[in-house]
């Protein structure tokens, strides 16, 4: 009896031991999976994935297969292949590129071209699956002919107007040197720029080429839309190479250099191509829309301006002398103010609009459209709101009357409300600006008063009130540094076309003393025979001031203390504006240069600088502080083993614990 019980007990304990063993094994396995890089706090895998083979083999010739498989020694990931992987020559039908565990498959959908080198440039898109160790810049190459073309050309693409690096733009070569090739043929070999604007076109055959950049909107690898950003030059690119030596830095860890050693490599030329990208002005003119946000005016929007303003013929109203017309500076936007309040109260204005439009041949022709221009808010809705406002006002006045306070019995008329732009601390070269919400019918300058305070007394100060643009006036005074002023405007000084008048206005301000400002004087060298405009910029690359360079001098006075930057452009047509280029006219955009350093201005300082815009290569001119297109963070091995070795107090050298 006792023997049986003993056997049962032993069997039970044996089963329990087995269960316990299985549980421990499962827990260990789960723990190991949860810490794939370092299961027990040990060393991390810092070895990048390695290509162990490909089908067809990398560098193969006489290839006729469009399916490529590249094999690795471990599981890999493929980061954003649509943007990062570039196939050259360009593929009209986009290839299929996908990661499949330990290999990557590329399926080319276009037919293979004979005697052509194909390059699949993966850039930094490949990394191992566990730790994200990057493979680095990897490119796979094969040829449909008997030889591999190995030449490369490289450079940078910058925006022409502000020298910003252009990320992701297509850069391509043509062996057809005619200007028409860019607009009629797809590019021969291509690359894309990285976040620094840099590109490398690989697998180039020896010969002569023209090079272009294109923001290819329709993926046809040629320039056929004016909305596409482009860059071009007439330099003939002739690829070449030579043996060379560079100094490579070997790092012990992220902080310590192990050695600097010479490394032999093949140096490909040219490697300093600079392309300045721009977007052409869209000169095709067509009607965009009509808008009537406020009932007293409507606006017609066009894609481009015209010397001839649109003609308006009313259908359900009399359009004769019905408008005050206000055109934008480029004359691509035209606003029509309604003179008659009966038209203001009319919800729908039906009209015929005649304007100049570009037809399919690029010729300006007359076009007539019928439009129904509707007010955003109906007349009935506005009247209801006005009634609510009146009832609210009446209740307020009734309450004041009941409380024995002064009250009004007549509802006040709607006032004209100008926007007075008066800096309380004004520069001596500034003026007071007044903006009006509607065109004026009259201005009574006798009701505008400017006073200046000398010692303790106020005296009248002369001024000039001048209209600078529609509905905008400047008040110009003899501003004296350190003097206080008071601007006082009586009611009814301004009357708009609807009979509204302004209320009283009074504001004091002071013109700052000269001691609160700095001056900047710049002498320009190397551009003697050019018309030059110089711009003073803030930390946001925004223009603060703009002056013409005269006798090689640019002068900026009354600058607030701070940090500034400088940009200039060569004003080829002397219009005071930076002008873009035009491919069909073989016209490059106007040249832009940046002063490569910041300029610090302090109170009471006169800062003098001498600047030769041609002394620094254009790609190195723009200061990094104001460059908006920052480079992407470089993918590299994390060197976590060296960090762990320091924590453990041991030495770690190239994967070996000491």
C-alpha positions as CSV (number, residue, x, y, z in Angstrom):
1,X,0.0,0.0,0.0
2,X,2.7,2.4,1.0
3,X,4.7,1.4,-2.1
4,X,1.8,2.3,-4.4
5,X,1.4,5.7,-2.8
6,X,5.2,6.3,-3.1
7,X,5.1,5.4,-6.8
8,X,2.1,7.8,-7.4
9,X,4.0,10.6,-5.6
10,X,7.1,10.1,-7.6
11,X,5.1,10.1,-10.9
12,X,3.3,13.3,-9.9
13,X,6.6,15.0,-9.0
14,X,8.1,13.9,-12.3
15,X,5.2,15.4,-14.3
16,X,5.5,18.6,-12.3
17,X,9.2,18.8,-13.0
18,X,8.5,18.5,-16.7
19,X,5.8,21.2,-16.7
20,X,8.2,23.4,-14.7
21,X,11.0,22.8,-17.3
22,X,8.7,23.7,-20.2
23,X,7.5,26.9,-18.4
24,X,11.1,28.0,-17.7
25,X,12.0,27.3,-21.4
26,X,9.0,29.4,-22.6
27,X,9.8,32.3,-20.3
28,X,13.4,32.2,-21.4
29,X,12.4,32.2,-25.1
30,X,10.0,35.1,-24.6
31,X,12.6,37.0,-22.7
32,X,15.1,36.4,-25.5
33,X,12.5,37.6,-28.1
34,X,11.8,40.7,-26.1
35,X,15.5,41.6,-26.1
36,X,16.6,40.7,-29.6
37,X,19.4,43.3,-29.7
38,X,20.7,42.5,-26.2
39,X,18.8,39.6,-24.5
40,X,20.8,39.7,-21.3
41,X,22.1,43.3,-21.3
42,X,25.0,42.1,-23.4
43,X,26.4,43.3,-26.7
44,X,24.4,44.7,-29.6
45,X,24.6,43.7,-33.2
46,X,26.3,46.6,-34.9
47,X,27.2,44.9,-38.2
48,X,25.4,46.3,-41.3
49,X,23.6,43.8,-43.6
50,X,25.9,42.3,-46.3
51,X,25.0,41.5,-49.9
52,X,25.8,37.8,-50.4
53,X,24.5,37.5,-54.0
54,X,22.2,38.7,-56.7
55,X,20.3,37.2,-59.7
56,X,21.5,38.4,-62.2
57,X,24.8,39.0,-60.5
58,X,25.8,42.6,-59.7
59,X,27.9,43.8,-62.7
60,X,26.5,41.3,-65.1
61,X,26.5,41.9,-68.9
62,X,24.3,40.7,-71.7
63,X,21.3,40.7,-69.3
64,X,17.8,40.1,-70.7
65,X,15.8,39.6,-67.5
66,X,13.7,42.3,-65.9
67,X,13.3,40.6,-62.5
68,X,16.2,41.2,-60.1
69,X,16.7,39.6,-56.7
70,X,19.4,40.8,-54.3
71,X,20.2,38.6,-51.4
72,X,21.5,39.5,-47.9
73,X,23.0,37.7,-44.9
74,X,20.1,38.8,-42.6
75,X,16.6,40.2,-42.7
76,X,16.5,43.7,-44.1
77,X,14.1,46.6,-44.3
78,X,13.6,48.9,-47.3
79,X,12.8,52.6,-46.4
80,X,10.5,54.6,-48.7
81,X,11.7,53.0,-52.0
82,X,9.3,55.2,-54.1
83,X,11.4,58.3,-53.2
84,X,14.8,56.9,-52.3
85,X,15.4,54.2,-55.0
86,X,16.3,55.6,-58.4
87,X,16.4,53.5,-61.5
88,X,18.4,54.7,-64.5
89,X,17.7,55.0,-67.4
90,X,14.4,56.3,-66.2
91,X,11.4,54.0,-66.3
92,X,8.2,55.4,-67.8
93,X,6.2,52.7,-66.0
94,X,7.3,52.7,-62.4
95,X,9.2,49.5,-61.3
96,X,8.0,47.4,-58.4
97,X,10.5,47.4,-55.6
98,X,9.9,45.5,-52.4
99,X,11.7,43.9,-49.5
100,X,11.1,40.2,-48.9
101,X,12.8,39.1,-45.8
102,X,16.4,38.4,-46.6
103,X,16.2,39.6,-50.2
104,X,14.9,42.6,-52.2
105,X,13.1,42.1,-55.5
106,X,13.0,44.6,-58.3
107,X,10.7,44.1,-61.2
108,X,11.3,46.4,-64.2
109,X,8.1,46.9,-66.2
110,X,9.6,48.8,-69.1
111,X,11.3,46.9,-71.9
112,X,15.0,46.7,-71.6
113,X,17.1,48.9,-74.0
114,X,19.9,47.3,-75.9
115,X,23.5,48.0,-75.1
116,X,22.5,50.0,-72.0
117,X,23.9,50.1,-68.4
118,X,21.1,49.9,-65.8
119,X,21.7,51.3,-62.3
120,X,19.4,50.8,-59.4
121,X,20.6,53.2,-56.7
122,X,19.2,52.4,-53.3
123,X,20.9,55.3,-51.6
124,X,20.6,54.8,-47.8
125,X,17.2,52.9,-48.0
126,X,18.5,49.5,-46.9
127,X,19.1,48.6,-43.2
128,X,19.0,45.5,-41.1
129,X,15.7,44.5,-39.5
130,X,16.8,44.3,-35.8
131,X,19.0,47.2,-35.1
132,X,18.5,49.4,-38.2
133,X,22.2,49.3,-39.1
134,X,22.4,51.0,-42.5
135,X,24.0,49.3,-45.5
136,X,25.1,52.7,-46.8
137,X,24.9,54.0,-50.3
138,X,24.4,50.9,-52.4
139,X,23.8,50.6,-56.1
140,X,23.2,47.5,-58.2
141,X,24.3,47.6,-61.8
142,X,23.9,45.4,-64.9
143,X,24.2,45.9,-68.6
144,X,22.1,44.6,-71.6
145,X,25.3,44.9,-73.7
146,X,28.8,43.6,-73.4
147,X,30.2,46.3,-71.1
148,X,29.3,48.3,-68.0
149,X,29.4,52.1,-68.2
150,X,31.1,53.3,-65.0
151,X,31.4,57.1,-65.3
152,X,29.6,59.5,-62.8
153,X,28.7,63.2,-62.7
154,X,27.6,65.0,-59.6
155,X,26.7,68.4,-58.2
156,X,24.0,70.4,-56.4
157,X,20.6,71.9,-57.2
158,X,19.6,75.2,-55.6
159,X,16.5,77.4,-55.8
160,X,17.5,80.4,-57.9
161,X,15.8,83.0,-55.9
162,X,17.0,82.1,-52.4
163,X,19.8,79.5,-52.8
164,X,17.8,76.9,-50.8
165,X,18.9,73.3,-51.5
166,X,16.2,71.5,-53.6
167,X,15.3,68.1,-52.2
168,X,14.0,65.3,-54.4
169,X,14.2,67.0,-57.7
170,X,15.0,64.9,-60.8
171,X,18.4,65.5,-62.5
172,X,19.0,64.0,-65.9
173,X,21.5,63.8,-68.8
174,X,20.9,64.0,-72.6
175,X,23.3,62.9,-75.2
176,X,21.1,64.8,-77.7
177,X,22.5,68.3,-77.3
178,X,19.7,70.2,-79.0
179,X,17.5,72.5,-76.8
180,X,14.4,70.7,-78.0
181,X,15.5,67.4,-76.4
182,X,14.4,68.6,-73.0
183,X,10.9,69.2,-74.2
184,X,10.4,66.3,-76.5
185,X,12.5,63.3,-75.2
186,X,12.8,61.5,-71.9
187,X,16.0,61.9,-70.0
188,X,18.8,59.4,-70.8
189,X,20.2,58.9,-67.2
190,X,18.7,60.3,-64.0
191,X,19.3,60.8,-60.3
192,X,17.4,62.6,-57.5
193,X,18.8,65.2,-55.1
194,X,19.1,64.4,-51.4
195,X,18.2,66.7,-48.6
196,X,21.3,68.8,-49.2
197,X,20.3,69.3,-52.8
198,X,23.2,67.0,-54.0
199,X,23.0,64.4,-56.8
200,X,25.1,61.7,-58.3
201,X,24.3,60.3,-61.8
202,X,25.9,56.9,-62.1
203,X,26.5,54.4,-64.9
204,X,27.3,57.1,-67.5
205,X,28.9,56.3,-70.8
206,X,31.9,58.4,-72.0
207,X,30.6,61.1,-74.3
208,X,29.2,64.7,-74.3
209,X,26.0,65.6,-72.5
210,X,23.6,68.4,-71.5
211,X,22.3,68.3,-67.9
212,X,18.9,69.5,-66.6
213,X,16.9,69.4,-63.3
214,X,13.1,68.9,-63.4
215,X,10.3,68.7,-60.8
216,X,8.6,66.2,-62.9
217,X,4.9,66.5,-62.2
218,X,3.6,64.0,-64.8
219,X,6.5,61.5,-64.6
220,X,7.3,61.6,-68.3
221,X,11.0,62.7,-67.7
222,X,10.7,65.8,-70.0
223,X,9.7,69.4,-69.5
224,X,6.2,70.1,-70.9
225,X,4.4,72.0,-68.1
226,X,5.2,75.6,-67.1
227,X,4.3,74.8,-63.5
228,X,7.2,72.3,-63.3
229,X,10.3,73.6,-61.6
230,X,13.4,73.3,-63.8
231,X,17.0,74.2,-64.2
232,X,19.3,74.2,-67.2
233,X,22.6,75.5,-68.5
234,X,24.5,75.3,-71.8
235,X,27.7,73.7,-70.4
236,X,28.7,70.5,-72.1
237,X,29.3,67.8,-69.6
238,X,32.1,65.4,-70.5
239,X,32.5,62.7,-67.8
240,X,36.1,61.7,-66.8
241,X,37.9,60.1,-63.9
242,X,41.3,59.7,-62.3
243,X,42.9,57.8,-59.4
244,X,42.9,59.9,-56.3
245,X,43.5,59.7,-52.5
246,X,41.3,61.0,-49.7
247,X,41.7,61.1,-46.0
248,X,39.2,58.8,-44.1
249,X,38.6,59.1,-40.4
250,X,38.2,55.8,-38.5
251,X,36.3,56.2,-35.2
252,X,37.0,54.2,-32.1
253,X,33.5,55.2,-30.9
254,X,31.2,58.2,-31.3
255,X,33.7,60.5,-29.5
256,X,37.2,59.2,-30.1
257,X,39.1,59.0,-33.4
258,X,41.1,55.9,-33.9
259,X,43.1,56.9,-37.0
260,X,43.1,59.0,-40.1
261,X,44.4,57.1,-43.1
262,X,44.7,57.7,-46.8
263,X,42.3,55.7,-49.0
264,X,42.7,55.3,-52.7
265,X,39.6,55.8,-54.9
266,X,38.4,56.7,-58.4
267,X,37.6,60.4,-58.6
268,X,34.8,61.2,-61.1
269,X,34.5,64.5,-62.9
270,X,32.7,66.9,-63.1
271,X,31.7,66.8,-59.4
272,X,30.8,70.5,-58.9
273,X,27.9,71.1,-61.2
274,X,25.6,73.8,-59.9
275,X,22.0,74.0,-61.3
276,X,19.7,76.9,-60.2
277,X,16.1,75.8,-60.3
278,X,13.2,78.1,-61.0
279,X,9.5,78.1,-62.0
280,X,8.5,80.1,-65.0
281,X,5.9,82.8,-64.7
282,X,2.6,81.4,-65.9
283,X,1.8,83.9,-68.6
284,X,-1.2,82.1,-70.0
285,X,-4.2,84.2,-69.0
286,X,-7.6,82.7,-68.1
287,X,-10.4,83.5,-65.7
288,X,-10.2,81.9,-62.3
289,X,-13.3,83.0,-60.3
290,X,-15.5,85.8,-59.1
291,X,-15.9,86.5,-55.4
292,X,-18.2,88.8,-53.5
293,X,-17.3,88.4,-49.8
294,X,-18.8,91.8,-49.0
295,X,-22.0,93.2,-50.6
296,X,-20.4,96.5,-51.6
297,X,-17.8,95.0,-54.0
298,X,-16.9,92.0,-56.0
299,X,-13.5,90.8,-57.3
300,X,-12.5,89.0,-60.5
301,X,-9.4,86.8,-60.4
302,X,-7.3,85.9,-63.4
303,X,-4.2,83.7,-63.8
304,X,-2.2,86.6,-65.2
305,X,-2.5,90.3,-65.7
306,X,-3.4,92.3,-68.8
307,X,-3.0,95.9,-69.8
308,X,-6.7,95.8,-70.8
309,X,-9.0,95.6,-67.9
310,X,-12.2,93.5,-68.2
311,X,-15.4,95.1,-69.5
312,X,-18.6,94.7,-67.5
313,X,-22.1,94.8,-69.0
314,X,-24.9,94.5,-66.5
315,X,-27.8,92.1,-67.4
316,X,-30.1,92.6,-64.4
317,X,-28.7,96.1,-63.5
318,X,-27.5,99.2,-65.2
319,X,-23.6,99.0,-65.2
320,X,-23.0,102.5,-66.7
321,X,-20.9,104.4,-64.2
322,X,-21.8,101.8,-61.6
323,X,-18.3,101.0,-60.4
324,X,-15.1,102.3,-59.0
325,X,-12.4,100.0,-60.4
326,X,-9.4,98.9,-58.4
327,X,-6.7,96.7,-60.0
328,X,-3.8,95.0,-58.2
329,X,-0.2,95.8,-59.1
330,X,0.0,92.9,-61.5
331,X,-3.5,93.5,-62.8
332,X,-4.4,89.9,-62.3
333,X,-7.0,90.8,-59.7
334,X,-9.7,93.5,-60.3
335,X,-12.1,94.7,-57.7
336,X,-15.3,96.6,-58.6
337,X,-16.8,98.8,-55.8
338,X,-20.5,99.4,-56.3
339,X,-21.3,103.1,-56.2
340,X,-25.1,102.7,-55.8
341,X,-26.4,101.3,-52.5
342,X,-29.3,99.8,-54.4
343,X,-26.8,97.5,-56.1
344,X,-25.1,96.8,-52.8
345,X,-28.5,95.5,-51.6
346,X,-29.0,93.4,-54.7
347,X,-28.1,89.8,-53.8
348,X,-27.3,88.6,-57.4
349,X,-25.6,90.6,-60.0
350,X,-25.9,89.0,-63.5
351,X,-23.4,90.4,-66.0
352,X,-21.4,89.8,-69.1
353,X,-17.6,90.0,-68.6
354,X,-15.3,90.5,-71.6
355,X,-11.6,89.9,-71.1
356,X,-8.4,88.8,-72.8
357,X,-7.8,85.1,-72.7
358,X,-5.0,82.8,-74.0
359,X,-6.3,80.3,-76.5
360,X,-4.9,76.9,-77.3
361,X,-2.3,78.4,-79.7
362,X,-1.0,80.8,-77.0
363,X,-2.6,83.8,-78.6
364,X,-4.6,86.4,-76.6
365,X,-8.1,86.6,-77.8
366,X,-11.3,88.3,-76.5
367,X,-13.6,86.1,-74.4
368,X,-17.0,86.9,-73.0
369,X,-18.6,85.0,-70.1
370,X,-21.9,85.4,-68.4
371,X,-21.6,85.4,-64.6
372,X,-24.0,85.4,-61.7
373,X,-22.1,87.1,-58.8
374,X,-23.8,86.3,-55.5
375,X,-23.3,88.1,-52.2
376,X,-22.0,85.9,-49.4
377,X,-24.7,87.2,-47.1
378,X,-28.2,87.9,-48.4
379,X,-29.8,91.3,-48.0
380,X,-32.5,89.8,-45.8
381,X,-29.9,88.2,-43.5
382,X,-28.1,91.5,-43.1
383,X,-31.3,93.4,-42.3
384,X,-32.1,90.8,-39.6
385,X,-28.7,91.2,-38.1
386,X,-29.0,95.0,-38.2
387,X,-32.4,94.8,-36.5
388,X,-30.9,92.6,-33.7
389,X,-28.1,95.1,-33.2
390,X,-30.6,98.0,-33.0
391,X,-32.8,96.1,-30.4
392,X,-29.7,95.4,-28.3
393,X,-28.7,99.0,-28.4
394,X,-32.2,100.1,-27.5
395,X,-32.2,97.8,-24.4
396,X,-28.9,99.3,-23.4
397,X,-30.2,102.9,-23.7
398,X,-33.4,102.0,-21.8
399,X,-31.4,100.5,-18.9
400,X,-29.2,103.7,-18.8
401,X,-32.4,105.8,-18.7
402,X,-33.9,103.7,-15.9
403,X,-30.6,104.0,-13.9
404,X,-30.7,107.8,-14.3
405,X,-27.6,107.8,-16.6
406,X,-27.2,109.8,-19.8
407,X,-28.7,108.0,-22.8
408,X,-29.3,108.4,-26.5
409,X,-32.6,108.3,-28.2
410,X,-31.3,108.3,-31.8
411,X,-29.6,105.1,-33.2
412,X,-26.1,106.2,-34.3
413,X,-25.2,105.9,-38.0
414,X,-22.6,103.4,-39.2
415,X,-19.1,105.0,-39.0
416,X,-16.2,104.7,-41.4
417,X,-13.5,102.9,-39.5
418,X,-10.0,103.5,-40.9
419,X,-7.1,101.4,-39.9
420,X,-4.5,103.8,-38.4
421,X,-1.0,102.2,-38.4
422,X,1.1,104.3,-36.0
423,X,4.2,102.9,-34.4
424,X,4.5,104.2,-30.8
425,X,8.3,104.1,-31.2
426,X,8.9,105.2,-34.8
427,X,12.0,105.4,-36.9
428,X,12.9,108.8,-38.4
429,X,12.4,107.3,-41.9
430,X,9.0,105.8,-41.2
431,X,5.6,107.4,-41.8
432,X,2.0,107.0,-40.5
433,X,-0.2,104.8,-42.7
434,X,-4.0,105.0,-43.0
435,X,-6.0,102.2,-44.7
436,X,-9.7,102.6,-45.6
437,X,-12.3,99.8,-45.9
438,X,-13.9,101.5,-49.0
439,X,-13.0,104.1,-51.6
440,X,-13.2,107.8,-50.4
441,X,-15.3,110.4,-51.9
442,X,-13.7,113.3,-50.1
443,X,-10.7,114.1,-47.7
444,X,-10.7,117.3,-45.6
445,X,-7.0,117.6,-44.6
446,X,-7.9,120.7,-42.4
447,X,-9.4,118.3,-39.9
448,X,-6.1,116.4,-39.6
449,X,-3.7,117.8,-37.1
450,X,-0.1,116.9,-36.2
451,X,1.5,118.3,-33.1
452,X,5.1,118.1,-31.9
453,X,6.2,118.5,-28.3
454,X,9.2,120.8,-27.7
455,X,10.2,121.1,-24.0
456,X,6.8,121.1,-22.4
457,X,4.8,122.9,-25.1
458,X,2.9,121.4,-28.1
459,X,3.3,123.1,-31.5
460,X,1.8,122.4,-34.9
461,X,4.0,120.3,-37.1
462,X,3.8,120.3,-40.9
463,X,2.8,117.2,-42.7
464,X,1.7,115.9,-46.1
465,X,-1.2,113.5,-46.6
466,X,-0.6,111.5,-49.8
467,X,-2.5,108.6,-51.4
468,X,0.0,105.8,-52.2
469,X,-2.4,103.2,-53.6
470,X,-6.2,102.7,-53.7
471,X,-7.7,103.2,-50.2
472,X,-4.2,103.8,-48.7
473,X,-2.7,107.1,-47.5
474,X,0.6,108.0,-46.0
475,X,1.0,110.9,-43.6
476,X,4.5,112.3,-44.1
477,X,6.0,114.5,-41.4
478,X,9.3,116.2,-40.6
479,X,10.2,113.6,-38.1
480,X,12.9,114.6,-35.6
481,X,14.7,112.0,-33.5
482,X,13.7,112.1,-29.8
483,X,10.6,114.2,-30.3
484,X,7.1,113.3,-29.1
485,X,4.2,113.8,-31.6
486,X,0.4,113.6,-31.4
487,X,-1.8,112.8,-34.3
488,X,-5.4,114.1,-33.9
489,X,-8.1,113.6,-36.5
490,X,-11.5,115.3,-36.2
491,X,-14.7,113.5,-37.1
492,X,-15.8,113.9,-40.7
493,X,-12.2,114.3,-42.0
494,X,-12.8,111.3,-44.4
495,X,-16.0,110.4,-46.2
496,X,-16.4,107.3,-48.3
497,X,-18.6,106.7,-51.3
498,X,-21.4,105.5,-49.2
499,X,-21.6,108.6,-47.1
500,X,-19.9,107.1,-44.0
501,X,-17.6,109.4,-42.0
502,X,-14.9,108.7,-39.5
503,X,-15.1,109.3,-35.8
504,X,-12.4,111.2,-33.8
505,X,-9.0,109.7,-33.4
506,X,-6.0,110.7,-31.3
507,X,-2.7,108.9,-30.7
508,X,0.6,110.0,-29.3
509,X,3.9,108.5,-30.5
510,X,7.6,109.2,-30.2
511,X,10.4,109.2,-32.8
512,X,13.3,107.3,-31.4
513,X,16.6,109.0,-31.0
514,X,19.6,108.3,-33.2
515,X,21.4,106.6,-30.3
516,X,18.9,103.8,-30.4
517,X,19.8,102.7,-33.9
518,X,22.7,101.3,-35.9
519,X,23.8,101.8,-39.5
520,X,25.1,99.3,-42.0
521,X,27.3,100.4,-45.0
522,X,28.3,97.8,-47.6
523,X,30.9,98.2,-50.3
524,X,30.3,95.8,-53.2
525,X,33.2,94.5,-55.2
526,X,33.3,92.6,-58.5
527,X,30.0,93.8,-59.9
528,X,30.9,97.3,-61.2
529,X,28.9,97.2,-64.5
530,X,25.8,95.6,-63.1
531,X,22.6,97.0,-61.7
532,X,22.4,95.5,-58.2
533,X,19.6,95.5,-55.6
534,X,20.6,94.5,-52.1
535,X,18.2,93.2,-49.4
536,X,18.6,93.1,-45.7
537,X,17.2,89.9,-44.1
538,X,16.2,88.7,-40.7
539,X,16.7,85.3,-39.2
540,X,13.7,84.0,-41.1
541,X,15.2,85.0,-44.5
542,X,12.5,87.7,-44.7
543,X,13.3,91.0,-46.4
544,X,13.5,93.9,-43.9
545,X,14.8,96.6,-46.2
546,X,15.8,96.8,-49.9
547,X,18.1,99.4,-51.5
548,X,19.7,100.0,-54.9
549,X,23.5,99.7,-54.9
550,X,24.8,103.0,-56.2
551,X,28.5,103.6,-56.9
552,X,29.2,100.2,-55.4
553,X,27.6,101.3,-52.1
554,X,24.6,100.1,-50.2
555,X,23.4,102.0,-47.1
556,X,21.0,100.9,-44.4
557,X,20.2,103.5,-41.8
558,X,18.1,103.4,-38.6
559,X,18.5,99.7,-38.0
560,X,17.1,98.2,-34.8
561,X,19.9,96.4,-32.8
562,X,20.0,92.8,-33.8
563,X,21.4,90.1,-36.2
564,X,20.9,90.5,-39.9
565,X,21.8,88.8,-43.2
566,X,22.4,90.1,-46.7
567,X,21.3,89.0,-50.1
568,X,21.6,90.8,-53.5
569,X,20.4,90.1,-57.0
570,X,21.7,91.5,-60.3
571,X,18.7,93.4,-61.7
572,X,19.3,92.7,-65.4
573,X,16.2,94.6,-66.6
574,X,16.3,97.4,-64.0
575,X,12.8,96.9,-62.8
576,X,13.8,96.7,-59.1
577,X,12.4,93.1,-58.9
578,X,13.9,89.7,-59.0
579,X,12.8,88.0,-62.3
580,X,12.6,84.3,-62.9
581,X,13.9,82.6,-66.1
582,X,12.2,81.2,-69.2
583,X,13.4,78.1,-71.1
584,X,11.8,78.9,-74.4
585,X,13.5,82.3,-74.4
586,X,16.8,80.8,-73.2
587,X,16.8,83.2,-70.3
588,X,18.3,82.3,-66.9
589,X,16.8,83.7,-63.7
590,X,18.5,86.8,-62.3
591,X,21.6,86.0,-60.3
592,X,21.2,85.9,-56.5
593,X,24.1,86.0,-54.0
594,X,24.2,85.7,-50.2
595,X,26.7,87.3,-47.8
596,X,28.0,84.1,-46.1
597,X,28.1,85.5,-42.5
598,X,25.7,87.1,-40.1
599,X,26.0,90.8,-39.4
600,X,25.5,92.0,-35.8
601,X,24.3,95.6,-35.4
602,X,24.4,97.4,-32.0
603,X,23.1,100.7,-30.7
604,X,25.3,103.7,-31.8
605,X,27.3,101.5,-34.1
606,X,28.1,102.2,-37.8
607,X,28.9,98.7,-39.3
608,X,31.0,98.7,-42.5
609,X,31.4,95.6,-44.6
610,X,33.2,94.9,-47.9
611,X,31.6,92.1,-50.0
612,X,32.7,90.4,-53.2
613,X,29.7,88.2,-54.0
614,X,31.9,86.1,-56.5
615,X,34.6,85.2,-53.9
616,X,32.6,82.3,-52.4
617,X,31.1,79.5,-54.5
618,X,27.4,79.9,-54.7
619,X,26.6,76.6,-53.0
620,X,28.5,77.7,-49.9
621,X,27.1,81.2,-49.6
622,X,23.8,81.0,-47.7
623,X,24.4,80.8,-43.9
624,X,23.0,77.6,-42.4
625,X,21.0,79.5,-39.7
626,X,18.6,80.9,-42.3
627,X,18.6,77.9,-44.6
628,X,15.2,76.3,-44.2
629,X,15.9,73.0,-46.0
630,X,17.9,71.2,-43.3
631,X,19.8,68.0,-44.2
632,X,18.2,64.8,-43.1
633,X,19.8,63.1,-40.1
634,X,22.5,60.8,-41.5
635,X,21.8,57.1,-41.0
636,X,24.8,55.4,-39.2
637,X,25.6,52.7,-36.8
638,X,24.6,53.7,-33.2
639,X,27.8,52.5,-31.5
640,X,25.8,51.4,-28.5
641,X,28.4,48.7,-27.6
642,X,31.1,51.4,-26.9
643,X,28.6,53.2,-24.7
644,X,27.8,49.9,-22.8
645,X,31.5,49.2,-22.4
646,X,32.0,52.5,-20.7
647,X,29.1,51.8,-18.4
648,X,30.7,48.4,-17.5
649,X,34.2,50.0,-17.1
650,X,35.8,47.8,-19.8
651,X,37.5,48.7,-23.1
652,X,35.7,48.0,-26.4
653,X,37.6,48.1,-29.7
654,X,35.9,47.2,-33.0
655,X,33.7,44.6,-31.5
656,X,36.2,43.1,-29.1
657,X,35.8,43.3,-25.3
658,X,39.2,43.9,-23.6
